[in-house]
Structure formats: structure tokens, C-alpha cells
Amino acid sequence: MQNYRFTAFEKTGETLFDETWEFENDAVAKSEGQRQIEEKGVAEKTHRLVNNAGKLILFHV
């Protein structure tokens, strides 16, 4: 399992989420991460998911 960092923000800059998630690999992180983002109700908010090397997996402005 690898660590991934998820952050979501309001347009004002307020942090909504700043969490560490674990996934098997980048492909799983992309699909499962998107599902979790939708469950949290922040799919239309600015958010990003990066792996532990800093590679951007998901991003939305």
C-alpha cells in the first residue's frame, strides 16, 4: 500500500480536507480516489490527489 495526499479547498482558500489515503497503486488511487471525492461531496470543489513522490493523480479547479 502506498500513501496518497488528498486536499480540497473552497474558492476562498479555506481547506475542506487534508487527508492521507492508502491505495495499492496509482491506477487504483485514480479510480477509488474519484469515488471517495464524490462521496465527500467535493467533486466540483478545487481538489488534488498526489502520490508520495508528488505525482499528480487527480486535480480539479
N, C-alpha and C positions, 0 to 999 in steps of 0.2 A: 504494500500500500504506500502511496505517495501523498504528501501534503500539498494542498492547493489553498490559496488565499482568495476568499470571496469578499468583495466590498461593494456596497450600494450606497448611493448618495441622492439627496434631494437637490434640486436646482440651486438652492441657497448655499449648498456646500455641506449641509448637515449630514453626518454619517448615519445611515439607517442600519447597516450591517457591516461588521468587520469580523469575519469568522474564518477558521481553518477547517477545511473539509478534507476527507481522505477518499481517494479513488485508486483503482488498480493502475490506470494509465491515462494518457491524455484523451484518448477516444472515449473512454467511459466517463471521464470528467466532463467532456463536452456534452454528451447526451444526458447524463444524470444531473449534471450541474444545471442545465437548462430546465429540467423538470423541477428541481428544488427552487430555482429562481421563480418559476411560475407559481409554485405552491406558496412561496412567501409573498406573492403579490407585487413583486418589484420588476417584472419583466419590461415594463415601459419606463422605469427609472434608470438613471445612469448607473451602470454596474460593470464589474470586471471580475474575471476569474483567471488567476495566473498559477502556473506550477511553481515548484520550489526553486527552479532555475530562473524564474522571472518571465518565462514564455507566456504570452497572452493566449488564453484558451477561449474565452468568451469576452465580448465587450459590447456595450450598448450605450449610446449617448442620448 
